[in-house]
Amino acid sequence: MTMNREKLFLIAVLAILASSCGSSRKGSSRFDDSASPYVKEVTVREEKVRTIDQEDVVYGYYVIIGSFKVVENARNFRTSLTKESFAPVILENENGLFRVSVAAYNDEKAARNRIAQIRNNYEKYSDVWLLIRK
């Protein structure tokens, strides 16, 4: 097989696997209306969260770039993200984990678009994921 045929075969296999797996609101999902033949799946979790260190403004969808067990680690990460021109907010879930969000929306498609932008522009944040507020 040539290299192009191998790539096409791999894309076809991935497409078949992705379409045969149903997704729920937990785990990974494909929500792709782009022209790209393969888009990395987005991890999606539903959680009850509240913002800390500021007024709790409620949004339905949060772009999560980091998770921590210790709030001070989340605060340190928030400081470093601010230096990279992000506007991070720390959320706490009902299990005491601290999620660092860099964007919040009431529209899922907008949140997913922001995830794609971050992945395209910041390779080190390629594991960014979507939190849906319960």
N, C-alpha and C positions, 0 to 999 in steps of 0.2 A: 504494500500500500504506500502511496506517496504521502508526503507530509500533509498536503491539503485534504486528501481523502481521510486520513486519520483524524484530522481536526473536525471534519464534517461528521464523521462517524461518532466521535465523542460528543459533539453538540446534539446529534440526534438521540443518542442514548440518554443524555442528561435531560433532554426535553421530554422523552418518554417517561423517565423516572419521575420528573417533576409533575407531569400531568396525571400520573397514576396514583400519586400520594395526595390524599386529602389533607388539608391543613385546618387546624382549629385556631383559636385566638391565642394559643400558647404554642411555643416552638417556632418553626420557621414557616414562612409563606412567600409565595411569589405574587407580586402585585406589579406587573410590568406592562406598561403601555409604551415603552420605548422601542426604538428600532433595533436595538442590540439583540443578537440571537441568544446570548446567555448573560444573565444578570445574577450576581451573587445573591443568594437568598437572604432575606431579612429576618432576624430573630424577632419575635413578637411575644411580649408578655403582658398580661393584665394584672395590675396591682392596685391596691389602695395605697395612695401616697399623699404626703403633705409636704409643702415646702418648709425649709428651715432657714433661719437667719434673715427672713424677710416675710412680708405679707403673703398669705397663701392665695395666689391668683389661680383660679381653676381653669385648666385646659384639658382636652380629651386625649391628646397625643403628645408624647415627649420623645425627643431624640436623645438617647442615653449614650454617653461616651465613656463612662466609667462607673464602677460600683465598688463600694468599700464597706468594711465592717466597722471601721473606726472613723468617726466624724472628722477628726483632725486630718486624716489622710485625704478625705474628700475635700476639705477646705484648702489643703496644700495644692491638690490637683486643680481646683477651681482657680487658684491664683496663677498657676502656670498656663491654664487655658486662656485666662484674661490677657496675658501677655501675647497670646497668639490671635488676638482680636475676636475671641468668642465671648459670649455673654452668658456664662454658666450659672446655673441655679442648682442648689442641692435639694434633693427630695429624700424623704425617709419613708420606707415602706413599713407595713405592719409587722414585719419580721425583724425590724431594726437595721436593715441594710440601707446604706446611703447611696443614692443614685445621683450621678452628676449629669444634668441635662444641659444641652447647648442650644436647644430650640424647643418651642412649645406651640402647638397649633390646635385648632378645633376641626381641622380638616386632615384626614388621614393621607390623602394624596400629597398635600403640601409637606407633611412630615416625611413621607417616603422620598420625595424629591430632595429634601435637605439631606437625608441620609446618603442618597446617591452623590450629591455634591461633595459631601465630606469625604466619602470613599474615593472619589475621583481626585480630590485635591490634597488629601492627607493620608498617605499610605499607612502611617502608623496608627490611624484611627479606623482601620478597615473593619473592625469588629463592632462599630457603632450599631445600635439596635433601637427598636421601637417599643415604647412602653405605652400601653393603653390604660388610662386611669379608670378604675372601677367606680 
